[in-house]
Amino acid sequence: MAYDIVAIGNPVYDIIQTPNLVTDGRILSGCSTNALLAARKLGTKRVGFVGSVGNDFKSRLKADLSSRGITDVALKTAEQTGGFKLVYDSKGNRTLEVLGVSGRISPEDIPPRFLESNYVLLGPILQEVDLELVKFISNSSDAKIFLDPQGMLRKFDAEGKITHSCERDIMKHVLSLVHFVKPNEVESQVLTGETDPYRAARMLVEWGAEIGIVTLAERGSIVYSEGQYLSIPAYPTVAVDPTGAGDTYAGSFLVEYGRTHSLVDSAVFASATASIMVENIGPDFPLDESNVRRRSVEIRPQVSSHR
């Protein structure tokens, strides 16, 4: 039986600091991790996880994932576990400092059983996913590929400070192999050079993705496919910790898309789910589908579309 979602990308253990709080030590996070946690909380049962982790956190990671319903995992042992110190200012601007870098994920790290999946979610954190891996998945699996490109656009210096850059020819090739791509607003600018998120979303599709999504934090998100734009509102809330909102958007989008194949319904559902994530900190935020549905109903009338 095929998996519903297989998430590929290194887990991290982060320190998060906002004007309202500081985490007590390092907590589980990561793009692929947060996305899959959201999918499990929303009822997706057949999931797989691939990533690399150091021995310092390997036992803890297995326990953390298992206790949250993710038991089918393929973990590559790296020299250290990935992680960031994330500091948010009062305006929501974020700086990242590298605490650890884990290893690259290669084709041989993916168990053959994971290639039989409806969706593969690629959620790299820091250069662990590359064109070779995307080619392998595209050639070896019938799964639709969802790419959150954040980790493919990050570099870090000797002091552990993160910068963003893009090898555009390589990323164009990557996008020609995926079905969905979801950068945030800053990442879309790095990818395309476009400051207008509508034009950026269109360019992502022109480069080969079937569906381009640009998330805009409290301004919602933009979805572009087949010549049509969808403007998706955010559910109004107070963000305690925005870390992982885009990851949660990705996982919940795929949950609803797998059920409905509706772009509008899936993006609204994802936006509503992300609003719950930002009201909390860490991987144990309460996520009840009835609450997501209620918020979806409230924001659905505000969706607009145009060509």
Beta strands, then each sheet from edge to edge (+ up, - down):
strand 1: 3-8
strand 2: 12-17
strand 3: 27-29
strand 4: 47-54
strand 5: 73-78
strand 6: 83-88
strand 7: 94-100
strand 8: 117-122
strand 9: 144-147
strand 10: 154-156
strand 11: 162-164
strand 12: 180-181
strand 13: 211-215
strand 14: 221-225
strand 15: 228-232
strand 16: 304-306
sheet 1: 5+ 4+ 1+ 8+ 9+ 12+ 13+ 14- 15+ 16-
sheet 2: 3+ 2- 6- 7+
sheet 3: 10+ 11-
end
